[in-house]
Amino acid sequence: MKHLLLFICLGLSVTLHAQTDRTEAQINDLITNNTAISGDMYHDTDNNLYYMGLDSGGLQLVSDFMALEISNEQLFENANYIYISMQKGTNAYVVNRYDKSDINQEDQATGTGAQPSDLASVEALTYN
């Protein structure tokens, strides 16, 4: 389902035939030999990368889902705000700040490196 949504979001008109899990070595063989099947999705299980088979038999990288993976959600609260700190991928973070008096007021801070993991750290960030 997430693959279909990815293509809808990208505005691509494709028919997905199948998804095949392959190792990095097997993906490299498909690339070298141009033997991928047009329209098929290939999942590199070693690197969590997704490729789409092209008419030429080659592969097109679709996305690196590890860069989009959200993990380690942490919740912090003070008198005025609720903060949700999240690890994004392997070396980035996102912190959402919600105003307690208007929960629809949402601000966000992003960065790279260590995820803010205490109230003082999330309060010190600059929010947009």
C-alpha positions in Angstrom: 0.0 0.0 0.0 2.8 2.5 0.9 4.4 1.9 -2.5 1.1 2.7 -4.3 0.7 5.9 -2.2 4.3 6.9 -3.0 3.6 6.8 -6.7 0.3 8.6 -6.3 2.0 11.3 -4.3 4.7 11.6 -6.9 2.1 12.0 -9.6 3.3 9.0 -11.5 1.0 6.8 -13.5 2.3 3.3 -13.2 1.0 -0.2 -12.8 2.8 -2.1 -10.1 3.3 -5.7 -11.1 5.1 -7.2 -8.0 7.5 -6.4 -5.2 10.6 -8.6 -4.9 12.9 -8.7 -1.9 16.6 -9.0 -3.0 20.0 -8.7 -1.4 22.3 -5.8 -2.4 24.3 -8.3 -4.5 21.2 -9.4 -6.4 20.2 -5.8 -7.0 23.7 -5.1 -8.4 23.3 -8.1 -10.7 20.0 -6.7 -12.1 21.7 -3.3 -12.6 24.7 -4.8 -14.3 22.8 -7.2 -16.6 19.8 -4.9 -17.2 17.4 -7.8 -16.3 14.8 -6.0 -14.1 11.2 -6.4 -15.2 9.5 -3.1 -16.2 7.1 -1.9 -13.5 8.2 -4.3 -10.8 9.4 -3.0 -7.4 12.6 -4.3 -6.0 13.4 -4.0 -2.3 17.1 -4.1 -1.3 16.8 -5.8 2.0 20.4 -5.1 3.0 20.0 -1.3 2.7 16.2 -0.8 2.8 16.2 0.8 -0.6 13.4 0.5 -3.2 13.9 0.4 -6.9 11.5 0.2 -9.9 12.2 -1.8 -13.0 12.5 0.2 -16.2 11.6 -0.7 -19.8 15.3 -0.9 -20.5 15.8 -3.7 -17.9 17.6 -1.3 -15.6 16.5 -0.1 -12.2 15.6 3.4 -11.0 16.0 4.2 -7.3 12.6 5.2 -5.9 13.4 6.1 -2.3 15.6 5.6 0.7 12.9 4.9 3.3 15.4 4.8 6.2 15.8 8.6 5.7 12.1 9.0 6.3 11.7 6.5 9.2 10.5 8.1 12.4 11.3 6.5 15.7 11.9 7.1 19.4 9.0 9.5 19.9 9.2 11.3 23.2 6.7 13.6 24.9 7.5 16.6 27.1 5.3 19.2 28.6 5.6 22.6 30.3 3.0 25.1 31.4 2.4 26.4 27.8 3.4 23.7 25.3 3.4 20.0 24.6 6.5 18.8 22.7 7.0 15.7 20.7 10.6 14.8 19.9 11.3 12.2 17.2 14.3 10.6 15.6 14.2 11.0 11.8 16.3 8.4 10.0 19.7 7.8 11.5 21.1 11.2 12.1 18.3 13.8 12.2 15.4 14.9 14.5 12.1 16.6 14.4 10.4 18.3 17.3 6.8 19.4 17.1 5.5 22.0 19.6 1.8 22.4 20.3 0.3 25.4 22.1 -1.9 24.1 25.0 -4.3 27.0 24.6 -4.8 26.3 20.9 -3.8 22.7 19.9 -4.1 23.7 16.2 -1.1 26.0 16.7 1.8 23.8 15.7 5.5 24.8 15.3 8.4 22.6 14.3 12.1 22.5 14.8 14.4 20.2 12.9 18.1 19.4 13.0 20.8 16.8 12.6 22.7 15.0 15.3 21.5 13.8 18.7 17.8 13.9 19.2 16.7 16.3 22.0 15.7 14.0 24.9 14.7 16.2 27.8 12.4 19.2 28.4 15.3 21.8 28.6 16.6 20.7 25.2 13.3 20.9 23.4 12.5 24.3 25.0 15.9 25.7 23.8 15.2 24.9 20.1 14.2 27.5 17.5 10.7 26.8 16.1 9.2 27.8 12.8 
